[in-house]
Amino acid sequence: MPRVKLTEYKGKRILLGDTYHGVSFSSGETPVLSEHGPFVVKVDQGIKKRMKQGLLALNVAGKDCVQATKEWVEKGFTNFIAEPMFPHDASEERYVSFERVRDGARVLYAREGGIEIEEHPKKVETFFIRGEEDVRVVSEKTEIPRALIDSVLQAF
């Protein structure tokens, strides 16, 4: 089966359903936001390293979300996402990636996440999930809640 690229918005909606409070919008549209902000606004087109490329805006007031995308529209980007901002310390960030592979799922995990993860490949651990015992082991070693792992595997 071919790989299918998902936008961040679509992926979060699949995994979190109605509990996800992000809003997807295109250039020329004004997003309907259920909260006052602040928001994180970003290009939602499968672009890696968005922060480093200036394609992510932090601490944006709801009324300023469209203005935050103006420069990106001029660069040709058309799809965006606005979601509530949750201030946190960089030490709280983790990196996790799930990939469906022939034998099950490959999980890449690092206790130190964030935008510098590519510069530290040795910090990324690889796990394979082929059955229930593997789910338990991955959950224990990574501290990823088992319910989250089960949800991702169910989505696959």
Helices and strands as residue ranges (DSSP letters): H 8-16, G 17-19, E 23-26, E 39-43, E 56-60, G 62-64, H 65-74, E 79-84, G 90-92, E 95-101, E 104-110, G 117-119, G 121-123, E 125-129, H 132-142, H 146-155
